[in-house]
Amino acid sequence: MLIQLNQFFVLIQRNFRVIFADKLNLALIILQVPLIAMLIIVAFYNFERDNHDYDEAIRVLYYFDLMKSPFQQAKKSVNIDKLHRYAKALAQQYNVVLRHQYIETTIKAFFNKKKVQLPNFALTDTKHTIISNIGSLRRGSVYFLLVAASIWFGIMGSCKEIVTEQALLKREIRSYLFIFPYLSAKFFVLTVILGMQTILLSIIVVPLLLELSFHYILYIWLILWVAAFVAAALGLFISSIVKSYRVALTLVPLLMIPQLLFGGLLRPQVDLENHIWSNLANSLSAITIQRWAFESILTTDAYAEGGILKLKFNLNSYNELNLVETRNTSLVRSFFKQRDLGNLWPPLFYLFIVSFIFFISAYLALRWRFG
């Protein structure tokens, strides 16, 4: 045991020396992060202005529904023109204080005059503007790309680690090198590098695009780090079973494409029906890293608890005022169904289990090939 521990620390030092000795590869490791981050920023900067009129229309409809409900419950006529004017004023006001003042000075006076109870304007106290379900798709896309980039860092950084050292590894195992410390040292060094890459990615992208504070950035970084080292464990497993670096590189797109197709953005799980093809898509989604990391990272957003408005159509209603309504949902519920244990810890637990399985599988593969 002591020998393996000593080998572990020696191998860590050797791996770091190899990384720092290759200046070009080290530069690529560092520079690819800001390059990918800038590409994400260019693609999504000012994305909240996309379909701005649609988002505003959804907010108008939400406030109108909120204010008409007390009149309907009191069985009084609804002043459509006045409530629409109030709803439009609230939808166009982004300042929380001014919005609250407008409710207290104008809307409350009208409701008191009509002797109708003032509705609960809970969402008006939020610091973030209420957005539509389409707006949540744009916001979710940023998180999706952050996770995809982290998985890319993990797989690309690890898929070559073992396959390029096969001849050296075979000789050293004959000289009493233990496989477990060798593999553990590889995984440890990769985890450190991926931690630096994902924190840099988070610091560059999150404040600019998602406008979140430091503690949000910290949570996002930790989840991206988890996604990256699970991908690194997968990459080490691939590197352990292939005999050529070219084969390893060929497998990378075959591993990444399912992450993008079934990761939960293109076909959100919440929209899948009970159909054979939908069940197949859901099954494929369940074995991707992207899907679980994407679900967990959405829980860190400012809209994780609410603030997303989704349209509800009542086609069987004979009341034209109730044909279209809005339902307040969260960013997580825009893509995934609600879990009894929450949408954060079950996915993270799954990712840790999967990383352990990949690591053990890589160890067994090396034992079978060189042990």
MIDREN-794152 format. One record per residue (C-alpha): residue in three letters; x, y, z. Coordinates in nm, 4 decimals. Layout:
! MIDREN-794152
r = ALA | u = X | v = Y | w = Z
...
//
This chain:
! MIDREN-794152
r = MET | u = 0.0000 | v = 0.0000 | w = 0.0000
r = LEU | u = 0.2814 | v = 0.2415 | w = 0.0888
r = ILE | u = 0.4587 | v = 0.1578 | w = -0.2376
r = GLN | u = 0.1443 | v = 0.2389 | w = -0.4368
r = LEU | u = 0.1026 | v = 0.5671 | w = -0.2480
r = ASN | u = 0.4615 | v = 0.6667 | w = -0.3251
r = GLN | u = 0.4120 | v = 0.5746 | w = -0.6899
r = PHE | u = 0.0949 | v = 0.7861 | w = -0.6953
r = PHE | u = 0.2784 | v = 1.1026 | w = -0.5830
r = VAL | u = 0.5765 | v = 1.0381 | w = -0.8096
r = LEU | u = 0.3485 | v = 0.9852 | w = -1.1089
r = ILE | u = 0.1603 | v = 1.3069 | w = -1.0330
r = GLN | u = 0.4876 | v = 1.5001 | w = -1.0439
r = ARG | u = 0.5879 | v = 1.3274 | w = -1.3659
r = ASN | u = 0.2563 | v = 1.4013 | w = -1.5360
r = PHE | u = 0.2796 | v = 1.7685 | w = -1.4459
r = ARG | u = 0.6386 | v = 1.7845 | w = -1.5738
r = VAL | u = 0.5295 | v = 1.6294 | w = -1.9037
r = ILE | u = 0.2479 | v = 1.8849 | w = -1.9381
r = PHE | u = 0.4681 | v = 2.1863 | w = -1.8610
r = ALA | u = 0.7457 | v = 2.0567 | w = -2.0872
r = ASP | u = 0.5174 | v = 2.0620 | w = -2.3931
r = LYS | u = 0.4725 | v = 2.4387 | w = -2.4293
r = LEU | u = 0.2515 | v = 2.4193 | w = -2.7367
r = ASN | u = 0.0082 | v = 2.1720 | w = -2.5795
r = LEU | u = 0.0033 | v = 2.3768 | w = -2.2576
r = ALA | u = -0.0797 | v = 2.6905 | w = -2.4567
r = LEU | u = -0.3654 | v = 2.5097 | w = -2.6303
r = ILE | u = -0.4994 | v = 2.3838 | w = -2.2965
r = ILE | u = -0.5088 | v = 2.7401 | w = -2.1652
r = LEU | u = -0.6115 | v = 2.9339 | w = -2.4764
r = GLN | u = -0.8939 | v = 2.7047 | w = -2.5908
r = VAL | u = -1.1023 | v = 2.8072 | w = -2.2886
r = PRO | u = -1.1234 | v = 3.1841 | w = -2.3587
r = LEU | u = -1.1619 | v = 3.1083 | w = -2.7308
r = ILE | u = -1.4633 | v = 2.8818 | w = -2.6728
r = ALA | u = -1.5996 | v = 3.1260 | w = -2.4135
r = MET | u = -1.5796 | v = 3.4165 | w = -2.6582
r = LEU | u = -1.7545 | v = 3.2116 | w = -2.9267
r = ILE | u = -2.0410 | v = 3.1412 | w = -2.6831
r = ILE | u = -2.0572 | v = 3.5101 | w = -2.5908
r = VAL | u = -2.0640 | v = 3.6212 | w = -2.9561
r = ALA | u = -2.3390 | v = 3.3697 | w = -3.0315
r = PHE | u = -2.5614 | v = 3.4664 | w = -2.7361
r = TYR | u = -2.4723 | v = 3.8212 | w = -2.6348
r = ASN | u = -2.7846 | v = 4.0317 | w = -2.5758
r = PHE | u = -2.9965 | v = 3.7205 | w = -2.6334
r = GLU | u = -3.2638 | v = 3.8534 | w = -2.3975
r = ARG | u = -3.3619 | v = 4.0982 | w = -2.6749
r = ASP | u = -3.4463 | v = 3.8149 | w = -2.9157
r = ASN | u = -3.8246 | v = 3.7990 | w = -2.9640
r = HIS | u = -3.8553 | v = 4.0823 | w = -2.7126
r = ASP | u = -4.2099 | v = 4.1645 | w = -2.8251
r = TYR | u = -4.3179 | v = 3.8061 | w = -2.7634
r = ASP | u = -4.1767 | v = 3.8096 | w = -2.4093
r = GLU | u = -4.3533 | v = 4.1375 | w = -2.3385
r = ALA | u = -4.6815 | v = 4.0032 | w = -2.4755
r = ILE | u = -4.6562 | v = 3.7012 | w = -2.2430
r = ARG | u = -4.5988 | v = 3.9319 | w = -1.9452
r = VAL | u = -4.8992 | v = 4.1438 | w = -2.0425
r = LEU | u = -5.1118 | v = 3.8303 | w = -2.0623
r = TYR | u = -4.9792 | v = 3.7102 | w = -1.7258
r = TYR | u = -5.0599 | v = 4.0336 | w = -1.5432
r = PHE | u = -5.3972 | v = 4.0559 | w = -1.7162
r = ASP | u = -5.4867 | v = 3.6998 | w = -1.6049
r = LEU | u = -5.3682 | v = 3.7826 | w = -1.2545
r = MET | u = -5.5891 | v = 4.0902 | w = -1.2273
r = LYS | u = -5.8999 | v = 3.9497 | w = -1.3970
r = SER | u = -5.9226 | v = 3.6451 | w = -1.1661
r = PRO | u = -6.0470 | v = 3.8407 | w = -0.8581
r = PHE | u = -6.3210 | v = 4.0009 | w = -1.0724
r = GLN | u = -6.4316 | v = 3.6609 | w = -1.2030
r = GLN | u = -6.4306 | v = 3.5122 | w = -0.8526
r = ALA | u = -6.6392 | v = 3.8045 | w = -0.7269
r = LYS | u = -6.8676 | v = 3.7575 | w = -1.0292
r = LYS | u = -6.8154 | v = 4.1146 | w = -1.1427
r = SER | u = -6.7649 | v = 4.2462 | w = -1.4926
r = VAL | u = -6.4049 | v = 4.2710 | w = -1.6115
r = ASN | u = -6.2899 | v = 4.6117 | w = -1.7321
r = ILE | u = -6.0779 | v = 4.4763 | w = -2.0165
r = ASP | u = -5.9361 | v = 4.8081 | w = -2.1394
r = LYS | u = -5.8246 | v = 4.9282 | w = -1.7968
r = LEU | u = -5.6770 | v = 4.5935 | w = -1.6862
r = HIS | u = -5.4938 | v = 4.5660 | w = -2.0170
r = ARG | u = -5.3466 | v = 4.9132 | w = -1.9651
r = TYR | u = -5.2328 | v = 4.8211 | w = -1.6137
r = ALA | u = -5.0889 | v = 4.4904 | w = -1.7369
r = LYS | u = -4.8966 | v = 4.6608 | w = -2.0164
r = ALA | u = -4.7512 | v = 4.9167 | w = -1.7757
r = LEU | u = -4.6306 | v = 4.6397 | w = -1.5433
r = ALA | u = -4.4901 | v = 4.4361 | w = -1.8329
r = GLN | u = -4.2856 | v = 4.7307 | w = -1.9606
r = GLN | u = -4.1540 | v = 4.8368 | w = -1.6193
r = TYR | u = -3.8242 | v = 4.6644 | w = -1.5324
r = ASN | u = -3.7480 | v = 4.8544 | w = -1.2118
r = VAL | u = -3.8754 | v = 4.6606 | w = -0.9095
r = VAL | u = -3.9310 | v = 4.9691 | w = -0.6925
r = LEU | u = -4.1206 | v = 5.1642 | w = -0.9598
r = ARG | u = -4.3285 | v = 4.8589 | w = -1.0429
r = HIS | u = -4.4255 | v = 4.8194 | w = -0.6765
r = GLN | u = -4.5099 | v = 5.1907 | w = -0.6508
r = TYR | u = -4.7341 | v = 5.1667 | w = -0.9572
r = ILE | u = -4.9233 | v = 4.8782 | w = -0.7989
r = GLU | u = -4.9687 | v = 5.0628 | w = -0.4688
r = THR | u = -5.0674 | v = 5.4005 | w = -0.6116
r = THR | u = -5.2663 | v = 5.3139 | w = -0.9244
r = ILE | u = -5.3794 | v = 4.9527 | w = -0.9373
r = LYS | u = -5.4619 | v = 4.9184 | w = -0.5672
r = ALA | u = -5.6814 | v = 5.2306 | w = -0.5804
r = PHE | u = -5.8786 | v = 5.0861 | w = -0.8716
r = PHE | u = -5.9324 | v = 4.7522 | w = -0.6973
r = ASN | u = -6.0391 | v = 4.9279 | w = -0.3755
r = LYS | u = -6.2867 | v = 5.1375 | w = -0.5725
r = LYS | u = -6.4359 | v = 4.8251 | w = -0.7290
r = LYS | u = -6.4304 | v = 4.6512 | w = -0.3871
r = VAL | u = -6.2330 | v = 4.3604 | w = -0.5272
r = GLN | u = -5.9396 | v = 4.1961 | w = -0.3515
r = LEU | u = -5.5984 | v = 4.2908 | w = -0.4911
r = PRO | u = -5.4183 | v = 3.9869 | w = -0.6378
r = ASN | u = -5.0801 | v = 3.8690 | w = -0.5129
r = PHE | u = -4.8145 | v = 4.0184 | w = -0.7413
r = ALA | u = -4.5445 | v = 3.7818 | w = -0.6163
r = LEU | u = -4.3376 | v = 3.7806 | w = -0.9347
r = THR | u = -4.3176 | v = 4.1595 | w = -0.9435
r = ASP | u = -4.0721 | v = 4.1554 | w = -0.6515
r = THR | u = -3.8108 | v = 3.9568 | w = -0.8402
r = LYS | u = -3.4904 | v = 4.1288 | w = -0.9507
r = HIS | u = -3.5034 | v = 3.9491 | w = -1.2836
r = THR | u = -3.7542 | v = 4.0214 | w = -1.5564
r = ILE | u = -4.0231 | v = 3.7595 | w = -1.6098
r = ILE | u = -3.9526 | v = 3.5757 | w = -1.9348
r = SER | u = -4.1464 | v = 3.3436 | w = -2.1630
r = ASN | u = -4.0879 | v = 2.9758 | w = -2.2216
r = ILE | u = -3.9076 | v = 3.0669 | w = -2.5462
r = GLY | u = -3.6847 | v = 3.2974 | w = -2.3423
r = SER | u = -3.6062 | v = 3.0074 | w = -2.1102
r = LEU | u = -3.4960 | v = 2.8052 | w = -2.4138
r = ARG | u = -3.2397 | v = 3.0736 | w = -2.5002
r = ARG | u = -3.1193 | v = 3.0909 | w = -2.1403
r = GLY | u = -3.1047 | v = 2.7128 | w = -2.1170
r = SER | u = -2.8994 | v = 2.7025 | w = -2.4366
r = VAL | u = -2.6186 | v = 2.8940 | w = -2.2636
r = TYR | u = -2.6087 | v = 2.6380 | w = -1.9829
r = PHE | u = -2.6241 | v = 2.3562 | w = -2.2354
r = LEU | u = -2.3204 | v = 2.4879 | w = -2.4232
r = LEU | u = -2.1284 | v = 2.5411 | w = -2.0988
r = VAL | u = -2.1837 | v = 2.1756 | w = -2.0090
r = ALA | u = -2.1001 | v = 2.0605 | w = -2.3634
r = ALA | u = -1.7745 | v = 2.2597 | w = -2.3578
r = SER | u = -1.6815 | v = 2.1078 | w = -2.0207
r = ILE | u = -1.7461 | v = 1.7562 | w = -2.1500
r = TRP | u = -1.5350 | v = 1.8389 | w = -2.4548
r = PHE | u = -1.2478 | v = 1.9503 | w = -2.2300
r = GLY | u = -1.2735 | v = 1.6265 | w = -2.0348
r = ILE | u = -1.2865 | v = 1.3840 | w = -2.3273
r = MET | u = -1.0250 | v = 1.5565 | w = -2.5429
r = GLY | u = -0.7871 | v = 1.5992 | w = -2.2520
r = SER | u = -0.7998 | v = 1.2327 | w = -2.1515
r = CYS | u = -0.8550 | v = 1.0223 | w = -2.4642
r = LYS | u = -0.4848 | v = 1.0332 | w = -2.5573
r = GLU | u = -0.3330 | v = 0.9951 | w = -2.2102
r = ILE | u = -0.2911 | v = 0.6175 | w = -2.1959
r = VAL | u = -0.2945 | v = 0.5087 | w = -2.5599
r = THR | u = 0.0120 | v = 0.7237 | w = -2.6370
r = GLU | u = 0.2054 | v = 0.5641 | w = -2.3480
r = GLN | u = 0.1258 | v = 0.1994 | w = -2.4178
r = ALA | u = 0.4832 | v = 0.0912 | w = -2.4859
r = LEU | u = 0.6170 | v = 0.2804 | w = -2.1811
r = LEU | u = 0.3375 | v = 0.1509 | w = -1.9604
r = LYS | u = 0.4013 | v = -0.2087 | w = -2.0628
r = ARG | u = 0.7709 | v = -0.1810 | w = -1.9705
r = GLU | u = 0.7046 | v = -0.0055 | w = -1.6392
r = ILE | u = 0.4443 | v = -0.2601 | w = -1.5320
r = ARG | u = 0.7091 | v = -0.5277 | w = -1.5768
r = SER | u = 0.9265 | v = -0.3175 | w = -1.3441
r = TYR | u = 0.6643 | v = -0.3344 | w = -1.0656
r = LEU | u = 0.4578 | v = -0.0306 | w = -1.1550
r = PHE | u = 0.1090 | v = -0.0706 | w = -1.0139
r = ILE | u = -0.1822 | v = 0.0122 | w = -1.2447
r = PHE | u = -0.4041 | v = 0.1688 | w = -0.9789
r = PRO | u = -0.1671 | v = 0.4544 | w = -0.8797
r = TYR | u = -0.0818 | v = 0.5061 | w = -1.2478
r = LEU | u = -0.4476 | v = 0.5521 | w = -1.3396
r = SER | u = -0.5260 | v = 0.7514 | w = -1.0243
r = ALA | u = -0.2411 | v = 0.9932 | w = -1.0941
r = LYS | u = -0.3684 | v = 1.0473 | w = -1.4491
r = PHE | u = -0.7185 | v = 1.1143 | w = -1.3209
r = PHE | u = -0.5980 | v = 1.3485 | w = -1.0453
r = VAL | u = -0.3876 | v = 1.5626 | w = -1.2814
r = LEU | u = -0.6727 | v = 1.5803 | w = -1.5333
r = THR | u = -0.9149 | v = 1.6820 | w = -1.2583
r = VAL | u = -0.6883 | v = 1.9688 | w = -1.1516
r = ILE | u = -0.6497 | v = 2.0940 | w = -1.5089
r = LEU | u = -1.0235 | v = 2.0629 | w = -1.5752
r = GLY | u = -1.0964 | v = 2.2538 | w = -1.2558
r = MET | u = -0.8926 | v = 2.5472 | w = -1.3859
r = GLN | u = -1.0494 | v = 2.5280 | w = -1.7317
r = THR | u = -1.4083 | v = 2.5199 | w = -1.6036
r = ILE | u = -1.3579 | v = 2.8032 | w = -1.3511
r = LEU | u = -1.2126 | v = 3.0200 | w = -1.6280
r = LEU | u = -1.5040 | v = 2.9322 | w = -1.8554
r = SER | u = -1.7546 | v = 3.0176 | w = -1.5808
r = ILE | u = -1.5910 | v = 3.3493 | w = -1.4906
r = ILE | u = -1.5891 | v = 3.4664 | w = -1.8534
r = VAL | u = -1.9360 | v = 3.3536 | w = -1.9680
r = VAL | u = -2.1711 | v = 3.3595 | w = -1.6673
r = PRO | u = -2.1482 | v = 3.7284 | w = -1.5639
r = LEU | u = -2.1764 | v = 3.8537 | w = -1.9223
r = LEU | u = -2.4557 | v = 3.6343 | w = -2.0539
r = LEU | u = -2.6501 | v = 3.5177 | w = -1.7487
r = GLU | u = -2.5838 | v = 3.8239 | w = -1.5279
r = LEU | u = -2.5456 | v = 3.6163 | w = -1.2111
r = SER | u = -2.3522 | v = 3.6976 | w = -0.8939
r = PHE | u = -2.0453 | v = 3.5236 | w = -0.7513
r = HIS | u = -2.2209 | v = 3.2502 | w = -0.5525
r = TYR | u = -2.4117 | v = 3.1464 | w = -0.8665
r = ILE | u = -2.0801 | v = 3.1295 | w = -1.0541
r = LEU | u = -1.9379 | v = 2.9056 | w = -0.7812
r = TYR | u = -2.2255 | v = 2.6564 | w = -0.8046
r = ILE | u = -2.2132 | v = 2.6571 | w = -1.1847
r = TRP | u = -1.8379 | v = 2.5977 | w = -1.1820
r = LEU | u = -1.8653 | v = 2.2996 | w = -0.9452
r = ILE | u = -2.1247 | v = 2.1307 | w = -1.1666
r = LEU | u = -1.9215 | v = 2.1995 | w = -1.4814
r = TRP | u = -1.6193 | v = 2.0541 | w = -1.3033
r = VAL | u = -1.8156 | v = 1.7406 | w = -1.2178
r = ALA | u = -1.9290 | v = 1.7048 | w = -1.5802
r = ALA | u = -1.5703 | v = 1.7519 | w = -1.6995
r = PHE | u = -1.4121 | v = 1.4909 | w = -1.4736
r = VAL | u = -1.6867 | v = 1.2372 | w = -1.5552
r = ALA | u = -1.6028 | v = 1.2968 | w = -1.9224
r = ALA | u = -1.2343 | v = 1.2587 | w = -1.8338
r = ALA | u = -1.3090 | v = 0.9213 | w = -1.6718
r = LEU | u = -1.4867 | v = 0.8194 | w = -1.9931
r = GLY | u = -1.1901 | v = 0.9389 | w = -2.1977
r = LEU | u = -0.9464 | v = 0.7395 | w = -1.9832
r = PHE | u = -1.1604 | v = 0.4308 | w = -2.0315
r = ILE | u = -1.1548 | v = 0.4801 | w = -2.4101
r = SER | u = -0.7810 | v = 0.5384 | w = -2.3985
r = SER | u = -0.7421 | v = 0.2129 | w = -2.2036
r = ILE | u = -0.9200 | v = -0.0110 | w = -2.4511
r = VAL | u = -0.8012 | v = 0.1225 | w = -2.7886
r = LYS | u = -0.4633 | v = 0.0472 | w = -2.9398
r = SER | u = -0.4277 | v = 0.3533 | w = -3.1621
r = TYR | u = -0.4482 | v = 0.7270 | w = -3.0963
r = ARG | u = -0.6316 | v = 0.7659 | w = -3.4271
r = VAL | u = -0.9040 | v = 0.5287 | w = -3.3092
r = ALA | u = -0.9385 | v = 0.7303 | w = -2.9883
r = LEU | u = -0.9802 | v = 1.0548 | w = -3.1838
r = THR | u = -1.2322 | v = 0.8883 | w = -3.4160
r = LEU | u = -1.4417 | v = 0.7861 | w = -3.1156
r = VAL | u = -1.4564 | v = 1.1415 | w = -2.9758
r = PRO | u = -1.7265 | v = 1.2716 | w = -3.2170
r = LEU | u = -1.9175 | v = 0.9460 | w = -3.1731
r = LEU | u = -1.9210 | v = 1.0198 | w = -2.7996
r = MET | u = -2.0002 | v = 1.3916 | w = -2.8317
r = ILE | u = -2.2847 | v = 1.3803 | w = -3.0856
r = PRO | u = -2.5204 | v = 1.1771 | w = -2.8589
r = GLN | u = -2.4461 | v = 1.4261 | w = -2.5807
r = LEU | u = -2.5791 | v = 1.7058 | w = -2.8027
r = LEU | u = -2.8728 | v = 1.5147 | w = -2.9511
r = PHE | u = -3.0058 | v = 1.3602 | w = -2.6299
r = GLY | u = -2.8747 | v = 1.6064 | w = -2.3697
r = GLY | u = -3.2163 | v = 1.7569 | w = -2.2990
r = LEU | u = -3.2173 | v = 2.0764 | w = -2.5053
r = LEU | u = -3.3241 | v = 1.9716 | w = -2.8560
r = ARG | u = -3.6016 | v = 1.7476 | w = -2.7230
r = PRO | u = -3.6739 | v = 1.8393 | w = -2.3608
r = GLN | u = -3.7720 | v = 1.5457 | w = -2.1430
r = VAL | u = -4.0781 | v = 1.7315 | w = -2.0201
r = ASP | u = -4.2222 | v = 1.7300 | w = -2.3762
r = LEU | u = -4.1684 | v = 1.3591 | w = -2.4469
r = GLU | u = -4.4863 | v = 1.1531 | w = -2.4705
r = ASN | u = -4.5323 | v = 0.7850 | w = -2.3895
r = HIS | u = -4.4389 | v = 0.6554 | w = -2.7337
r = ILE | u = -4.1882 | v = 0.3927 | w = -2.8446
r = TRP | u = -3.9605 | v = 0.6460 | w = -3.0158
r = SER | u = -3.9903 | v = 0.8929 | w = -2.7302
r = ASN | u = -3.9064 | v = 0.6165 | w = -2.4830
r = LEU | u = -3.6035 | v = 0.5241 | w = -2.6942
r = ALA | u = -3.4900 | v = 0.8881 | w = -2.6994
r = ASN | u = -3.5404 | v = 0.9081 | w = -2.3229
r = SER | u = -3.3383 | v = 0.5894 | w = -2.2720
r = LEU | u = -3.0510 | v = 0.7206 | w = -2.4825
r = SER | u = -3.0696 | v = 1.0486 | w = -2.2935
r = ALA | u = -3.0373 | v = 0.8626 | w = -1.9625
r = ILE | u = -2.6917 | v = 0.7278 | w = -2.0542
r = THR | u = -2.5403 | v = 1.0632 | w = -2.1534
r = ILE | u = -2.3324 | v = 1.2830 | w = -1.9260
r = GLN | u = -2.4804 | v = 1.5973 | w = -2.0820
r = ARG | u = -2.8379 | v = 1.5207 | w = -1.9815
r = TRP | u = -2.7631 | v = 1.4814 | w = -1.6094
r = ALA | u = -2.5202 | v = 1.7714 | w = -1.5872
r = PHE | u = -2.7639 | v = 1.9938 | w = -1.7784
r = GLU | u = -3.0482 | v = 1.9083 | w = -1.5421
r = SER | u = -2.8428 | v = 1.9777 | w = -1.2311
r = ILE | u = -2.6908 | v = 2.3043 | w = -1.3570
r = LEU | u = -3.0351 | v = 2.4510 | w = -1.4332
r = THR | u = -3.1094 | v = 2.4384 | w = -1.0590
r = THR | u = -2.8390 | v = 2.6997 | w = -0.9981
r = ASP | u = -3.0084 | v = 2.9676 | w = -1.2093
r = ALA | u = -3.1974 | v = 3.2696 | w = -1.0776
r = TYR | u = -3.5075 | v = 3.1304 | w = -1.2510
r = ALA | u = -3.4708 | v = 2.7862 | w = -1.0920
r = GLU | u = -3.7737 | v = 2.8423 | w = -0.8663
r = GLY | u = -3.9973 | v = 3.0431 | w = -1.1006
r = GLY | u = -4.0294 | v = 3.3409 | w = -1.3289
r = ILE | u = -4.0822 | v = 3.1475 | w = -1.6539
r = LEU | u = -4.4233 | v = 3.1972 | w = -1.8152
r = LYS | u = -4.5682 | v = 2.9177 | w = -2.0256
r = LEU | u = -4.8841 | v = 2.9496 | w = -2.2327
r = LYS | u = -5.1778 | v = 2.7226 | w = -2.1543
r = PHE | u = -5.4540 | v = 2.6844 | w = -2.4148
r = ASN | u = -5.8057 | v = 2.6005 | w = -2.2986
r = LEU | u = -5.9568 | v = 2.4945 | w = -2.6316
r = ASN | u = -6.2770 | v = 2.3674 | w = -2.4673
r = SER | u = -6.3514 | v = 2.6952 | w = -2.2911
r = TYR | u = -6.6508 | v = 2.8970 | w = -2.4086
r = ASN | u = -6.5226 | v = 3.2108 | w = -2.2350
r = GLU | u = -6.2946 | v = 3.4053 | w = -2.4687
r = LEU | u = -6.1118 | v = 3.5521 | w = -2.1660
r = ASN | u = -6.0002 | v = 3.2032 | w = -2.0630
r = LEU | u = -5.8950 | v = 3.0652 | w = -2.4012
r = VAL | u = -5.5282 | v = 3.1458 | w = -2.3394
r = GLU | u = -5.3753 | v = 3.1600 | w = -1.9919
r = THR | u = -5.0235 | v = 3.1725 | w = -1.8510
r = ARG | u = -4.8668 | v = 2.9330 | w = -1.6048
r = ASN | u = -4.5689 | v = 3.0229 | w = -1.3908
r = THR | u = -4.2977 | v = 2.7590 | w = -1.4110
r = SER | u = -3.9223 | v = 2.7364 | w = -1.3529
r = LEU | u = -3.6210 | v = 2.6985 | w = -1.5794
r = VAL | u = -3.5765 | v = 2.3380 | w = -1.4675
r = ARG | u = -3.9409 | v = 2.2506 | w = -1.5353
r = SER | u = -3.9069 | v = 2.3981 | w = -1.8849
r = PHE | u = -3.6842 | v = 2.1014 | w = -1.9730
r = PHE | u = -3.7219 | v = 1.8299 | w = -1.7088
r = LYS | u = -3.9965 | v = 1.6831 | w = -1.4937
r = GLN | u = -4.0001 | v = 1.7539 | w = -1.1222
r = ARG | u = -3.8298 | v = 1.4924 | w = -0.9052
r = ASP | u = -3.9369 | v = 1.3985 | w = -0.5536
r = LEU | u = -3.5764 | v = 1.4394 | w = -0.4331
r = GLY | u = -3.5160 | v = 1.7523 | w = -0.6394
r = ASN | u = -3.3377 | v = 1.8046 | w = -0.9683
r = LEU | u = -2.9904 | v = 1.8708 | w = -0.8265
r = TRP | u = -2.8693 | v = 1.5832 | w = -0.6113
r = PRO | u = -3.0032 | v = 1.2766 | w = -0.8014
r = PRO | u = -2.8300 | v = 1.3823 | w = -1.1269
r = LEU | u = -2.5066 | v = 1.4638 | w = -0.9423
r = PHE | u = -2.5184 | v = 1.1306 | w = -0.7600
r = TYR | u = -2.5647 | v = 0.9574 | w = -1.0946
r = LEU | u = -2.2632 | v = 1.1407 | w = -1.2411
r = PHE | u = -2.0390 | v = 1.0414 | w = -0.9510
r = ILE | u = -2.1494 | v = 0.6786 | w = -0.9864
r = VAL | u = -2.0827 | v = 0.6856 | w = -1.3607
r = SER | u = -1.7351 | v = 0.8352 | w = -1.3118
r = PHE | u = -1.6559 | v = 0.5565 | w = -1.0644
r = ILE | u = -1.7774 | v = 0.2948 | w = -1.3144
r = PHE | u = -1.5647 | v = 0.4424 | w = -1.5944
r = PHE | u = -1.2601 | v = 0.4556 | w = -1.3665
r = ILE | u = -1.2990 | v = 0.0940 | w = -1.2536
r = SER | u = -1.3632 | v = -0.0159 | w = -1.6126
r = ALA | u = -1.0420 | v = 0.1556 | w = -1.7249
r = TYR | u = -0.8533 | v = -0.0132 | w = -1.4416
r = LEU | u = -0.9888 | v = -0.3585 | w = -1.5331
r = ALA | u = -0.9121 | v = -0.2979 | w = -1.9019
r = LEU | u = -0.5500 | v = -0.2131 | w = -1.8207
r = ARG | u = -0.5219 | v = -0.5133 | w = -1.5890
r = TRP | u = -0.6521 | v = -0.7358 | w = -1.8669
r = ARG | u = -0.4158 | v = -0.5906 | w = -2.1270
r = PHE | u = -0.0953 | v = -0.5395 | w = -1.9257
r = GLY | u = -0.1473 | v = -0.7002 | w = -1.5847
//
